[in-house]
Amino acid sequence: RLEVAGDVFSLGVVMLELLTGKHVGEVWLSLERGTTEERLDTAASLADEGAWRQSGTSGAMRTFAGLAITCTSDTSAQRPTAAALTETLQRIHLEIVAGYAAAEEECVVCR
């Protein structure tokens, strides 16, 4: 049976790939064990520095990593709703835009 929670999980997988710059299969074993906080720390440590190069985006990166980890939780009840996911992604985007503005650079997403 298809559910939104399955779509949220799939999006979390894509987010992990965007975060790390690697196929999720290369990093999944490192991410599937431990508490949520331990998984978050691991995901953040695997972040692709090139993708998160702007110094003002480290908080956004950690939030993005946490969202990806939550989306890939074992049970659908632990995953965010689509509305909560959208809201958090919007907050992350605003934080990244603010980081670029502080560095007087243009956000690559907003161009």
C-alpha positions in Angstrom: 0.0 0.0 0.0 1.4 3.4 -1.0 1.6 6.1 1.6 3.0 9.6 1.9 5.5 8.2 4.5 7.0 6.0 1.8 7.5 9.1 -0.4 9.0 11.0 2.6 11.5 8.1 3.0 12.4 8.2 -0.6 13.0 11.9 -0.5 15.2 11.4 2.6 17.3 9.0 0.6 17.7 11.7 -2.1 18.5 14.3 0.5 21.3 12.0 1.9 22.7 11.7 -1.6 22.6 15.5 -2.0 24.2 16.0 1.5 27.1 13.6 1.0 27.6 13.8 -2.8 27.6 9.9 -2.9 25.1 7.2 -3.7 23.2 6.3 -0.6 24.4 2.7 -0.9 28.0 4.0 -0.1 27.0 5.6 3.2 23.9 3.7 4.3 25.7 1.2 6.6 27.2 4.1 8.5 23.8 5.8 8.9 21.4 3.0 9.7 22.7 2.2 13.2 22.6 4.3 16.4 20.3 6.8 17.9 18.8 9.6 15.9 21.5 12.0 17.3 24.3 9.5 16.4 22.9 9.1 12.9 22.7 12.9 12.6 26.3 13.3 13.7 27.4 10.7 11.2 25.4 12.3 8.3 26.8 15.7 9.1 30.4 14.4 9.2 29.8 12.8 5.7 28.5 16.1 4.2 30.1 17.0 0.9 32.2 20.1 1.7 31.9 21.3 -1.9 28.1 21.4 -1.7 28.1 23.1 1.7 31.1 25.4 1.1 29.5 28.6 2.3 30.6 29.1 5.9 27.3 30.6 6.8 25.4 27.4 5.9 26.8 25.0 8.6 23.6 25.3 10.6 21.5 24.8 7.5 23.5 21.7 6.7 23.0 20.2 10.1 19.3 20.9 9.9 19.2 19.4 6.4 21.1 16.3 7.7 18.7 16.0 10.6 15.7 16.2 8.3 17.2 13.5 6.0 17.8 11.2 8.9 14.3 11.8 10.2 12.8 11.1 6.8 14.6 7.8 6.7 13.5 6.6 10.1 12.5 3.0 10.4 8.8 3.5 11.0 6.5 5.8 9.1 5.2 7.2 12.5 8.7 8.7 13.1 8.9 10.4 9.7 7.8 14.0 9.3 4.5 14.8 7.5 4.7 16.4 4.0 3.7 19.7 5.5 6.4 19.6 8.2 9.0 18.6 5.6 8.0 21.5 3.3 8.1 24.0 6.2 11.6 22.8 7.3 13.0 22.9 3.8 11.7 26.4 3.4 13.5 27.4 6.7 16.7 25.8 5.5 16.5 27.7 2.2 16.0 31.0 4.0 19.0 30.3 6.2 21.2 29.5 3.2 20.0 32.6 1.4 20.9 34.6 4.5 24.4 33.0 4.5 25.0 34.0 0.9 23.7 37.5 1.5 26.1 37.9 4.4 29.0 36.8 2.1 27.6 39.2 -0.6 27.1 36.2 -3.0 24.1 35.2 -4.9 22.3 32.0 -3.9 22.7 29.4 -6.6 19.1 28.2 -6.1 17.6 31.7 -6.4 19.4 32.7 -9.6 
